[in-house]
Amino acid sequence: MKNKIFLLLIFLWAIPSSFAQLKTYSFEEVEQLSVQNPKSIVVFVHTSWCKYCKMMENTTFKNPDLISIMNEHFYFILLDAESKNDITFNNHTFKFKPTGPNTGIHELAIILSTVEDQVTYPTITIMDRNYSLLFQKQSYLKAKDLISILEKIKEFPIFEKNSSN
């Protein structure tokens, strides 16, 4: 009986740490939240058919260390590059642009995932609290690599809350 109780206590103790989830926001929410609590923004531009995007969603973004850093120091936005919903951000409304009868790309995805005139998925784009581009990478990133990037971004002087705008 004591063993069963001990196992139950261990199980209950382990549950909270294993279920930490990455907080996600919309562009509109980030604009509102940034007024009171400015943070850099990490945007994950992806599609539903991209296997590397799915791999990142199921591995990279499930890493507890990454989740902790992202939730504390960044706003995280998932951007489906083929979303047909209008997005209002930074005083502009971005729209879906059809490229064929059943295909197209969102204007905001084009802006945030174009590197050297090419859109590739997945793309991680990091902006500072003033929406200026700090970092952009088009490829699958392991959690440890993204953590390393985020740690460097945190060291930027503009990242500090007390820096002037």
N, C-alpha and C positions, 0 to 999 in steps of 0.2 A: 504494500500500500504506500509506504514512504517513497519507494522508487517511482511510482506513478505520479505522485504529487510533485516530486522533484522534476520529473520530465515535463509535466504540465507547466510548472513555473519557468523552466528554461524556454519552453516553446513560447509562452506568453511574453517573456522578456525579449525574445528575438524578433517577434512580429513587428513592432514599430520600426526598427531599423531596416528591416527588409522591405517594407512597404513605402519607404520615402518616395515621393513622386515629384517629378519635375513640373514646376508651375509653368503653365503656358498662358500667354496673353494675346489679345488682338492688338492691332496697331492703334486702334482708338483707345483701348484701355491703357496702353503704354503712354500715350500722350497725356492722359489724365493723371496717371500715377506719377509721371515724371515731374509734374508741377511741385508736388510735395516731397518726393523722394527720387531725385535724379540718379539714374544708373545707365550704364552702357547697355546696348540692346544686341542680342544675338538672334539672328534670323536664319532659320533652316528652310531653304528653298528646296522643295521636293515635288515628286509626282506620285500618283498611286501605282504606276507601272514600273517604277525604278527599283530594281532589286537592291542596289547599294543604299538607296534611301531607306528601304525597309530594314536592311541590316543595321544601319545606324540607329533607327528607331528602336530596334530590338536588342541592341548591345550597347552602343556608345551612350545613348540617353537613358539607359537603365543603371549605369554605374553610380553607386552611392556617393563616391567622392565628387564626381562631376555634378551630380544633382545638388549636393551641398553647396558647392561653389556657385553654380548657376542661380539657385534660389536665393542665396544671400547677396550676391554682387551684381546680378544681371537680370534684365527682363528677357524672356525667351519667347520667340514668336515662331510658330509653324506656318509656313506659307506654301500652300498648294499652288504650284505654278499654273495649274489648269483650272483654278477656281473661277467661277463665273460671277461671283459676288463683287460688287464695287467695294473698294477700300478707300476710306478717307484718312489721309495721313499727311501731316506737315502742310496743312492748308491746300491740299490738292486731292481730287478724287481720281483714283486709278481704276481702270476698267479692264475687263477681259477683251482680248483682241482675237477674233476668229482668224484662222489661217486656212480653213477648209470647212466642209460641211459638219464634221464632228470633231474638229481639232482647233486648238488655239492656245494662246498663252496670255497670262495676266500682265498688264503693263508694269506693275510693281515687281513682278518676278523678273522681267526683262532688265529692269534697272538694277536689281539687287543680285542677279546671277550672271550678268554678262562680264566676261573677262576676255580681253583681246578679241572683241567682236563675236564671241561665241558664248552661247548659253549651254551650260552643262549641269546635270544633276548627279548627286546632291551638291548644293553650294551652301557654305556657311559664310554669312556676312555679319560683321560686327561693326556697329555704329556707336559713336560716343553719344552722350546725352543731348548733344546739339544736332544729332542725325548726320554727322559727318562720318564718312567711311574710315574705319580704322584697319579693317582686315577683311580679306575675301579669299576663300579657298574652294576650289571646285574639285572635290573628290571625297571618297570615303575617309573618315577620320576615326581612328581608335580613340577611346576615352582618354588614355594617357596623353595622346598628342593634343587633343582639344584642351585638356586640363593645362598642359604646358603653355598653350597659346593664351588661354584665359588668365593664367597667372602673370604672364608678361603684360597683357592688356591692363590688368589691375595696377601695374607699376607706372603706367603712363600718368604724368602730372594732371592731365585733364580728367582722369578718372576720379581723382580725389574730390570729395564733396566741398572742401573749403577753397578750391581753386576758383579763380575769377572766370566769369563767362566770356 
